[in-house]
């Protein structure tokens, strides 16, 4: 009789655990949506986000140096010396 009750309580615990796991899996989607909504709301409060259509990027790049190319029997060899690179520019995010 005692063994039968012990087995019954183990089965009850297993069923409770299965119900809890099932409930957690079922609400997983709703929790993700809620978290994504809060993240989006926070991002919208920060200000305008990046939009490729409303962003102007201006870059000026200057390269200086000496490049010597040697072609021998169809093989090209390039040697560059004294190379300098300077970049300047700005990014402007436009309004919606």
One Martini backbone bead per residue (centre of mass of N, CA, C, O) as a GRO file, in nm:
protein
   96
    1UNK     BB    1   0.058   0.063  -0.022
    2UNK     BB    2   0.302   0.259   0.008
    3UNK     BB    3   0.411   0.224  -0.281
    4UNK     BB    4   0.161   0.333  -0.427
    5UNK     BB    5   0.174   0.622  -0.304
    6UNK     BB    6   0.456   0.693  -0.404
    7UNK     BB    7   0.389   0.665  -0.708
    8UNK     BB    8   0.164   0.875  -0.710
    9UNK     BB    9   0.332   1.125  -0.619
   10UNK     BB   10   0.533   1.116  -0.854
   11UNK     BB   11   0.321   1.155  -1.076
   12UNK     BB   12   0.220   1.429  -0.975
   13UNK     BB   13   0.487   1.581  -1.003
   14UNK     BB   14   0.526   1.530  -1.308
   15UNK     BB   15   0.263   1.676  -1.394
   16UNK     BB   16   0.329   1.953  -1.279
   17UNK     BB   17   0.585   1.999  -1.441
   18UNK     BB   18   0.452   1.972  -1.721
   19UNK     BB   19   0.258   2.212  -1.689
   20UNK     BB   20   0.469   2.433  -1.638
   21UNK     BB   21   0.630   2.395  -1.899
   22UNK     BB   22   0.392   2.441  -2.090
   23UNK     BB   23   0.330   2.731  -1.995
   24UNK     BB   24   0.606   2.855  -2.063
   25UNK     BB   25   0.593   2.791  -2.368
   26UNK     BB   26   0.326   2.948  -2.427
   27UNK     BB   27   0.441   3.244  -2.314
   28UNK     BB   28   0.696   3.308  -2.482
   29UNK     BB   29   0.584   3.489  -2.712
   30UNK     BB   30   0.462   3.714  -2.528
   31UNK     BB   31   0.729   3.792  -2.395
   32UNK     BB   32   0.879   3.875  -2.650
   33UNK     BB   33   0.685   4.096  -2.743
   34UNK     BB   34   0.707   4.272  -2.492
   35UNK     BB   35   1.013   4.320  -2.506
   36UNK     BB   36   1.018   4.444  -2.793
   37UNK     BB   37   0.828   4.680  -2.729
   38UNK     BB   38   1.005   4.815  -2.514
   39UNK     BB   39   1.253   4.853  -2.692
   40UNK     BB   40   1.116   5.029  -2.908
   41UNK     BB   41   1.022   5.253  -2.720
   42UNK     BB   42   1.305   5.335  -2.623
   43UNK     BB   43   1.420   5.400  -2.907
   44UNK     BB   44   1.208   5.624  -2.975
   45UNK     BB   45   1.294   5.816  -2.732
   46UNK     BB   46   1.582   5.886  -2.826
   47UNK     BB   47   1.525   5.886  -3.149
   48UNK     BB   48   1.645   5.885  -3.438
   49UNK     BB   49   1.702   5.649  -3.667
   50UNK     BB   50   1.838   5.466  -3.895
   51UNK     BB   51   1.819   5.579  -4.248
   52UNK     BB   52   1.918   5.532  -4.566
   53UNK     BB   53   1.719   5.755  -4.701
   54UNK     BB   54   1.794   5.987  -4.452
   55UNK     BB   55   2.112   5.970  -4.519
   56UNK     BB   56   2.415   6.162  -4.505
   57UNK     BB   57   2.734   6.091  -4.658
   58UNK     BB   58   3.057   6.240  -4.610
   59UNK     BB   59   3.365   6.170  -4.793
   60UNK     BB   60   3.719   6.227  -4.757
   61UNK     BB   61   3.989   6.095  -4.958
   62UNK     BB   62   4.351   6.071  -4.914
   63UNK     BB   63   4.616   5.968  -5.132
   64UNK     BB   64   4.966   5.902  -5.079
   65UNK     BB   65   5.224   5.800  -5.311
   66UNK     BB   66   5.419   5.517  -5.437
   67UNK     BB   67   5.375   5.331  -5.745
   68UNK     BB   68   5.519   5.024  -5.867
   69UNK     BB   69   5.493   4.863  -6.183
   70UNK     BB   70   5.570   4.525  -6.285
   71UNK     BB   71   5.605   4.364  -6.606
   72UNK     BB   72   5.657   4.001  -6.626
   73UNK     BB   73   5.547   3.763  -6.811
   74UNK     BB   74   5.238   3.844  -6.707
   75UNK     BB   75   5.347   3.970  -6.434
   76UNK     BB   76   5.234   4.162  -6.159
   77UNK     BB   77   5.415   4.415  -5.972
   78UNK     BB   78   5.363   4.583  -5.654
   79UNK     BB   79   5.498   4.894  -5.516
   80UNK     BB   80   5.456   5.064  -5.202
   81UNK     BB   81   5.538   5.401  -5.094
   82UNK     BB   82   5.454   5.645  -4.876
   83UNK     BB   83   5.177   5.601  -4.747
   84UNK     BB   84   4.882   5.811  -4.726
   85UNK     BB   85   4.590   5.861  -4.508
   86UNK     BB   86   4.289   6.069  -4.537
   87UNK     BB   87   4.000   6.137  -4.330
   88UNK     BB   88   3.679   6.301  -4.391
   89UNK     BB   89   3.358   6.385  -4.230
   90UNK     BB   90   2.993   6.318  -4.243
   91UNK     BB   91   2.685   6.256  -4.057
   92UNK     BB   92   2.337   6.278  -4.163
   93UNK     BB   93   2.028   6.269  -4.007
   94UNK     BB   94   1.726   6.263  -4.119
   95UNK     BB   95   1.411   6.307  -4.137
   96UNK     BB   96   1.086   6.165  -4.165
   0.00000   0.00000   0.00000
